[in-house]
Amino acid sequence: MDNEKENGIIGDDGLSVLGKTYRKVTHEVGNLLNNINLVTTALKNEPISPKGKRILGILENEATRVRDFVQDFLQFSAQPELNIAKSRIELIIQQVTAICKEEADEKEIHIELDSPADLPEIQIDANQMHCVINNLVKNSLEAMTSGVIYIKVEKEEASFLITIRDNGPGIETDVLDKIFNPYFTTKGKQGTGLGLSIVKSIVDAHQGRIECHSVPGKGTTFLIRIPG
């Protein structure tokens, strides 16, 4: 035990305490955010100056940002527990695109799905894979002002290949090798830096692989291979 302390290694007891601590902290932060939401909702029904309305808007935006970070942190901190079952990956993608349609239409972005009619089912956790696809499509939507997001699903010999390609601004070369690193973000205060780390952890849990290729000014492509 002394050697573990000297080497900076956390033992099982330490990990248990750490787990309880972050759950307690996130629970308390969640309660705080709920209280803030109640207060801001009540204030909307009260007479308030234009400056007060601007301040209220800032408070709501900051509370939303913290809530998103807490949710991402909880998901990132826990090893994905998969509930594997036969699923149709193209239906999951269709669910994501339906959710994103309004935002895409507002920005004049067309989302195109290319999937063979005879595509077989795949053994995956449908909810976790929904998170993966949703995260990647949302990233493209946030980066683009117009254009096309192209999603293709193929059955290879021993795996499924999911391609998500956009013609957005692309990713700078010096940033590309860092995008899956925890807490790395190019979105400033608007990003938690955990989204792509969570995506990679889910793909890894499926014994799959994810790659990103990008050319600045020409777009970004994510390739996901899942055994099946």
N, C-alpha and C positions, 0 to 999 in steps of 0.2 A: 504493500500500500504506500509506503514511504517513497519507493521508486516511482510509482505512478504519479505521486504529487510532484516529485522532483522533475519528471519528464513532461509534466503538464497534461497527463492522460486522465480523463474523467472515467472513473469506474462505474459499475452498474448502479450503485447507490447515488452517485453524482448525477447520472443521466436521469434517474427516477425523480430526483429533486428538481433538476432542470426542467423536466417535462411538466411537473406539477406547477412550477413557477410560471412558465410561459402560458399554461392554461389559465392560471389565476389572473395573470396580467391581462390577457386577451378578454377574459370574462369581465373584468372590471372596466376595461376600456370600452367594451360593448355596452355595458350599462351606462357609462358616461355619454356615449354617442346617442343612445336612446333618449336620455334626459335632454340632450341638446336638441334633438329632433322635436321633442314635445314642446320645448320652449320656443323654438323658431316657428313651429306651427301655430302656437298661441299668439305670437307676436304679429303674424300675418293678419290676424283679425283685429288688430289694434291700430289706432291712428299713428302714423309714423312718417317722419320727414323723408324727403328723397335721399338725403345722406344716410339716414337710418336704414332705408331699403337697400342701399348699396352695401352697407356694412352687413346687413342680414344675409344678403346674397353671398358675400365672401365667406361668412360663417358656415353657411350651408355647403358651399363648395369644399371648404377645408374639412368639414365633418365627413363628407362623402369620400374625400381622398384618404382620410385616416381609416374609414371603414373598409375601403377597398384594400388598403395595405394590410389591415388585420386579417381579412379573409384570405388574402394571398399568403400571408405569413403562416397562418394555420395550415393551409394546404401544403405549403412548401416544407414545413417542419415535420409533417407526418409522412412516413413512407407510404406511397400509394398502396392501398389494399384493394386488389382487383376482384371483381365479381364477374368471372368469365362466363360467357354464354354465346351461343350462335347469334350473330347479328348481321344486318345488312348495312355495310358502311355507307352506301350511297344514300340510304334513308336518313342516317345521322347527318350527313352533309346537307341534305335537303332541309332538315330541321334548322340547322345553323343558318343557311342562306335565307330561310323564311323569316327568322328573327332579325337578320341584318338588312332585309330588303328596304325598309323605310329609310334607314340611314344611307344605304347605297343609292337609292333613287334621288334623295336630296342632293347628293354630290355627283349625280350623273355617272355613277359607277355601275357597270354591268357585271354581274357574277354569273359565270358560265360553268356548268357541270358537264363533264364528258365521262360517261360511265357505260360500259357494255350492258345490254339488256340481260345477258345470261351470266352476270357476275355472281359467283357463289357466295354463300355466307362465310363469315369469318369469326373465329373465336376471340372475342375481345370483351373488355368492360365498356359497354356502350356509353355510360355516363362519363367515364374518364376520357374516352375518345371524343365525345362531344366537346369536352373542355379543350382538348388539343386543337380541334378544327376551329372552334369558336375563337380561341385565342389568336390563332394565325390569321384568320379572316379579319378579325377586329384590328389587328396590327396593320394590315394592308389598308383597311378603310381609314384608319387614323392618319396614315402617311400620305394618302392620295387625295387629290382634289377632283379628279375625274379619271376615267379609263376603264380597264377591264381586270377582273380577278378571275383567273382560269383555274379550275379544279379538275383534275383527272384522276380516275381510279383504274388501275390495271392489275390483273392477276398474273404474276410471274410464276416461274416454276415452283418455287418453295415459299413465296411470300406475296403480299399485296403491296403495291407501290401507290402512294397517294402523293400527287404533285399539286402544290398550291403556288401559282405564279401570278405576279402582278406586274404592271408596267408603270409603277410608281417611281419615286425619286431614287430608289436603291439605297444601299448601305455602303459607307466609306470603307475602304480596304482595311484601315487601321482599327476599325470598330468590329469588323466581321467576326474575328476570332474570339471576341469577348461577349457576344450576344447571349450565350447560354450561361454566363457567369451570374451567380446570385447577386442581386442588388445593383447590377450594372444596367443603366438606362440612359437613353439619349433623349428622354422626354422631360427631363428636368423634374419639377415638383409634381408633374402630372403622372409620372410613372413610378411604380414600386420597384422595378428591376427584378421582379420575381416571376413574371408571366412566362417567359421562355424557359426559365429554369424548371418551372412546374411542368411545362410541356415536355421537356427532355426527360424529366424523372418519370413521367407517365409512359412515354415511349420506351424508355429503358426497362420499366417494370413489365412491359409486354414482350421483352427480349427483342425489341426492335431497334432501329437506328434512325436518326434524323440528321439531315445535312441542310446547310443553307448556302446558296450561291447567289451572288449579287454583283451588279455592275452599276456604279453610280450614274444616275441619269437614265438608266434603262430598265430598272426594275429588280425584283427579288424573287427567288424561287426556293421554296422549302420542299425537300424530298423526305418522305416518311416511308420506311419499309417495316412491315409487320409480318412475322412468320405466319403462314397459313396455307 
